[in-house]
Amino acid sequence: MPWVIIIYSCMVFYADTFSHNWGNAVFAGFNAIVTFWALTAYIGIWHSVQDMVLGLIRWFFVPIKEPQQEAAHKRASWRDALYFGDRQMIYESRPL
């Protein structure tokens, strides 16, 4: 989105300069300069390009999800036990 703001502000600056609309031209130029400064200072040029490319690529490659029935019957792995804990022990320790 910062690139859209920068490009649009430059286009408005260009158009308003030729139409002698100085108030809008100054505002658009200031907006383009400050947005470009913020983009380079906080995100970085290369990282913003990477974000745009990865965002576009991820639209085309969607991961295939397991059906819900198979996911429910899947056995717990050691990663699940570390993250969620031992569910059987939790159920056994509850008073009836």
C-alpha positions in Angstrom: 0.0 0.0 0.0 2.8 2.5 0.6 3.9 2.1 -3.0 0.3 2.9 -4.2 0.3 6.1 -2.1 3.7 7.1 -3.4 2.9 6.5 -7.1 -0.5 8.2 -6.8 0.9 11.2 -5.0 3.6 11.5 -7.7 0.9 11.4 -10.4 -1.2 14.0 -8.6 1.9 16.2 -8.2 2.7 15.9 -11.9 -0.9 16.7 -13.0 -1.3 19.6 -10.5 2.1 21.1 -11.5 1.0 21.4 -15.1 -2.5 22.7 -14.2 -0.8 25.3 -11.8 -2.8 24.0 -8.8 0.1 24.7 -6.4 -1.7 23.9 -3.2 -2.5 20.4 -4.2 0.9 20.0 -5.9 2.8 20.9 -2.7 0.6 18.6 -0.6 1.0 15.7 -3.0 4.8 16.2 -3.3 5.1 16.4 0.5 2.9 13.2 0.8 5.1 11.3 -1.7 8.4 12.4 0.0 7.2 11.6 3.5 5.7 8.2 2.5 8.9 7.3 0.6 11.0 8.3 3.6 8.8 6.2 6.0 8.9 3.2 3.6 12.7 3.3 3.4 13.2 3.9 7.1 10.7 1.5 8.6 10.3 -1.3 6.0 13.1 -1.0 3.5 12.9 -1.0 -0.3 13.9 -4.6 -0.7 11.6 -5.9 2.0 8.7 -4.1 0.6 9.3 -5.6 -2.9 9.6 -9.0 -1.3 6.3 -8.5 0.5 4.5 -7.5 -2.7 6.0 -10.5 -4.6 5.1 -13.0 -1.9 1.7 -11.5 -1.5 1.0 -12.0 -5.2 2.5 -15.5 -5.3 0.5 -16.7 -2.3 -2.8 -15.9 -4.1 -1.9 -18.5 -6.7 -0.7 -21.3 -4.3 -3.2 -22.2 -1.7 -2.3 -25.1 0.7 -4.6 -28.1 0.5 -6.3 -28.7 3.9 -7.2 -32.1 5.3 -10.9 -32.9 5.6 -12.1 -32.3 9.2 -13.0 -36.0 9.8 -9.5 -37.2 9.1 -8.0 -34.4 11.2 -10.1 -35.4 14.2 -9.1 -39.0 14.0 -5.4 -38.3 13.5 -3.2 -39.6 16.3 -1.5 -37.0 18.5 2.2 -36.5 17.9 4.9 -35.6 20.3 4.6 -32.0 19.1 0.9 -32.0 20.0 1.7 -33.4 23.5 4.3 -30.6 24.1 2.0 -27.8 22.8 -1.4 -29.0 24.2 -0.3 -31.3 27.0 -1.4 -34.9 27.7 -5.1 -34.7 27.3 -5.6 -38.2 28.6 -4.0 -37.3 31.9 -6.1 -34.2 32.1 -9.3 -36.2 31.7 -8.2 -38.8 34.3 -7.4 -36.1 36.9 -10.8 -34.5 36.9 -13.2 -35.5 39.6 -16.5 -37.1 38.4 
